[in-house]
Amino acid sequence: MPQPIDRDEMRRLVGAGAQLVEVLPANEYKEDHLPGAISMPLRRLEKEARSSLDRGRPLVVYCWDSA
């Protein structure tokens, strides 16, 4: 079940082996992204997630929203 986490929890999870996925558009990911993050734009997430992500590892999904 998705739940919001803070920066410290994100660092802890990634440090423990979680996958970090940024769902930003590709051009925004290229401009600036979190170190070690996988780029998987939201439009491609459903199509690519099964073949690209490890189901045995936790997943942290990140999307910056300026609104």
C-alpha positions as CSV (number, residue, x, y, z in Angstrom):
1,M,0.0,0.0,0.0
2,P,1.5,3.4,-1.0
3,Q,2.3,5.8,1.8
4,P,4.2,9.1,2.0
5,I,7.7,9.0,3.6
6,D,10.2,11.7,4.5
7,R,13.7,12.1,3.1
8,D,15.3,10.2,6.0
9,E,13.0,7.2,5.6
10,M,13.7,7.2,1.8
11,R,17.5,7.2,2.5
12,R,17.1,4.4,5.0
13,L,15.0,2.3,2.6
14,V,17.3,2.8,-0.3
15,G,20.3,2.1,1.9
16,A,18.7,-1.2,2.9
17,G,18.2,-2.2,-0.8
18,A,15.0,-0.6,-1.9
19,Q,14.6,0.4,-5.6
20,L,14.3,4.1,-6.2
21,V,12.1,5.0,-9.2
22,E,11.5,8.6,-10.4
23,V,8.4,8.9,-12.4
24,L,9.3,12.3,-13.8
25,P,9.2,12.9,-17.6
26,A,12.5,11.9,-19.2
27,N,13.6,15.4,-19.9
28,E,13.1,16.4,-16.2
29,Y,15.0,13.3,-15.0
30,K,17.9,14.2,-17.3
31,E,17.9,17.7,-15.9
32,D,18.0,16.7,-12.3
33,H,17.4,13.4,-10.4
34,L,18.1,11.7,-7.2
35,P,21.4,9.7,-7.2
36,G,20.8,6.1,-8.0
37,A,17.3,6.6,-9.2
38,I,15.8,4.6,-12.1
39,S,14.0,6.7,-14.6
40,M,10.5,5.3,-15.4
41,P,8.2,8.1,-16.5
42,L,4.7,7.7,-15.2
43,R,3.3,7.1,-18.7
44,R,5.6,4.1,-19.0
45,L,5.4,2.8,-15.4
46,E,2.7,0.2,-15.9
47,K,4.2,-1.1,-19.1
48,E,7.8,-1.3,-17.9
49,A,7.6,-2.1,-14.2
50,R,7.1,-5.8,-14.4
51,S,10.1,-6.3,-16.7
52,S,12.4,-3.7,-15.1
53,L,11.8,-3.9,-11.4
54,D,12.7,-6.6,-8.9
55,R,9.4,-7.8,-7.2
56,G,11.5,-9.1,-4.2
57,R,12.8,-5.7,-3.2
58,P,10.9,-2.7,-1.7
59,L,10.1,0.1,-4.0
60,V,10.3,3.9,-3.4
61,V,8.6,6.0,-6.1
62,Y,9.4,9.6,-6.3
63,C,7.7,12.5,-8.2
64,W,8.5,16.1,-7.6
65,D,5.4,18.3,-7.7
66,S,5.7,22.0,-7.6
67,A,1.9,22.5,-7.2
